[in-house]
Amino acid sequence: MTSASHRGARAHDAVRETPDRHTSAVGHAGVFQDLLPLALWVADAEGRLVQWSLAAQDLLGHTPEQVVGQDAEQVLVPEENRELADRLTRTVRSGAAVVARLPVRHRDGTLVEMEMWICPIADVRGRTGVLAIAAETSAVERMRDALAALEGLFTQSPIGLAMLGPDLRFLRVNEALARMDGVPVAEHVGRRVTEVAPGAGALESVMREVLDRGEAVVDFRHTSGSTPERQRTWSCSYAPLLGGAGQRVGVIASLIDVTEGQRAHLDAERARQSLALLAEAGTQMGSTLDLTQTAQEVVRVLVPRLADSADVQLLEEAMAPDETAASAHGVVRRVAATFTDPAAPADYLAVGMTLQVPPGSMYERLMSAGRPMNLYLSDIGPLVRVPGADRLREYLRDRVGSARLIPLVARGTVLGAVAVTRTRDREPFDDQDTLLIDELVARAALNIDNARMYSRQRDAALTLQRSLMNPSLPEVNGLELTGRYLPAGDHEVGGDWFDAIALSGGRTALVIGDVMGHGIHAAAVMGQLRTAVRTLACRDTPPDELLRALDATVAELGDNEMATCLYAVHDPVTGHCLIARAGHPPPVVADERGTVVFLDGPAGPPLGVGGQGCEVQQMILPPRSLLVIYTDGLIETRGTDLDEGMRRLAQALRHPGRPLEEVCDDLLAHVMPEVADDDVAVLLARALPR
């Protein structure tokens, strides 16, 4: 064996890198002599050994357990050849296959001179690694039949290997590749890829590109198989095969079966997408307490990512008031629907349509059992009993490939069902699809039930509020009155109120209040306070004493109750007005010239706090002057300055001489925030000439 330095020099002289030209093939015997390996190892993109063959163990003494995971250069390359090894590695990773004679370190420390074929290959993460096939130089020189040695190498490789000539016909294949495509080795030789594996035209196109450009292609994925269960995925890498003079004489192909890894990757990606959809549904569904909008949000989540149509149908008896539920038994109403297929007959699928659930049908059984089920054509037909719906039945028969009906069950009550379908152009629902759809519908059911219960509570609160607060104002001496109450939104009812009460001696009590909170409870507290104020006012209770009595009333209702209130008494004879406030915003007065003044006397603590009295402020309300009292929702909103709200209010009262109704409407239009956070009550009183 020669010295290490002599081996390094010989290695440098023996390197043959890929030239950037394409010439005709030369004698194949010379190519085979260059490519006659017996040992095989693979290093990943980071240079770590990931595969070590038994032949490599025999030649170099290292067992797979000793070297796999180690740095290939540190284990195998002598110190004086590191620079050369780095250059060869860069060349291979750029896409070229390289043939070289190199000294390799044996486990016992000696150097073994080897003939090596080095080419790019995809590692498990899809990056470019290095495949080395090598034989001891002395053994190569003793070989008389290079072809037999090459075939011996191919039989050892667990990777599918093939050599193809410039016409892209097989010259050599190993048993591993033959097992992969199910065709014997002998039936490959002389045939094109598409003749061995029909449908593999894409692979032949890639190899032609490699041969023409002289650039390797690493980890080209190809899937074959007649059914999803029999489909296999291959990681295919191709490099130009170089002759003795550096000319491109064919293509080297390596194939790895990555089916299981690909399936695991796809399953992981699908699981990630499912989690992302569930997270997105959590933000989209139930964003409001509006029943119809909630149903529409359900449809938007399901279509088109999971289904081609989604149809939300609610039982009328679950949605209707108790007194009318019995008459709506078995009737469902479509509240939201989306059909992406333009062929769907919209006439029979319109939102708002009702359907009587056919007795004994799967729909009725689903409503009773509360469990989802797949629907088939034999199940769908009986559900379609709309007169003249032949076109709908024809559409279901010809276009729908799969369907599923999922009950909307919340808190033990079946509220309706969601029907989802896919057309025949799309894969049917599988187990993962149905699991995800069922979970989304289960979440939607809770959101719909919340909206249903809230709608009932809101209707009850509105009914209570209307019964407790008479919107009409009495005719009183010396004052022209008007007022408004506006809830924060279509779905909010609060405890704001206003009132005017005729007192003895022609006087008038004006009152406005705001109970903390919303809903039935706030409306009920408001009713109690309004009744208490009327009772106390009729006894001619002074304003400060009246508010102290209200404070005690609120305290008796519970520790968490709180309200604000303003109570004023106007005397039309003198024009005097006595005002007391309990945590309420200051009233505003606008005279007939448009001068606006806020009465900034002491407000006192809110009702329910207790322990402190309210001071009485006295003022004169001149003829034709306007007194405006209001709740804080008129001038306050989150994120805005209170002073800005008061400035808008003053600006809206610059022309108080207009008709009172017009002044009130204009005030609300220009002062209220665009998006109200709270209820608004406002009461306007104009002093008539004495």
Secondary structure, 3 states (H helix, E strand, C coil): CCCHHHHHHHHHHHCECCCCCCCCCCCHHHHHHHCCCCEEEEECCCCEEEEECHHHHHHHCCCHHHHCCCEHHHHHCCHHHHHHHHHHHHHHHCCCCEEEEEEEECCCCCEEEEEEEEEEEECCCCCEEEEEEEEEHHHHHHCCCHHHHHHHHHHHCCCEEEEECCCCEEEEECHHHHHHHCCCHHHCCCCEHHHHCCCCHHHHHHHHHHHHHCCCEEEEEEEECCCCCCCEEEEEEEEEEECCCCCEEEEEEEEEECHHHHHHHHHHHHHHHHHHHHHHHHHHCCCCCCHHHHHHHHHHHHCCCCCCEEEEEEEHHHHCCHHHHHHHCCEEEEEEEEECCCCCCHHHCCCCCEEECCCCCHHHHHHHHCCCEEECHHHHHHHCCCCCCHHHHHHHHHHEEEEEEEEEEECCEEEEEEEEEEECCCCCCCHHHHHHHHHHHHHHHHHHHHHHHHHHHHHHHHHHHHHHCCCCCCCECCEEEEEEEECCCCCCCEEEEEEEEECHHHCEEEEEEEEEEECHHHHHHHHHHHHHHHHHHHCCCCHHHHHHHHHHHHHHHCCCCCEEEEEEEECCCCCEEEEEEECCCCCEEECCCCCEEECCCCCCCCECCCCCCCCEEEEECCCCCEEEEECHHHCCCCCCCHHHHHHHHHHHCCCCCCCHHHHHHHHHHHHCCCCCCCCEEEEEEEECCC
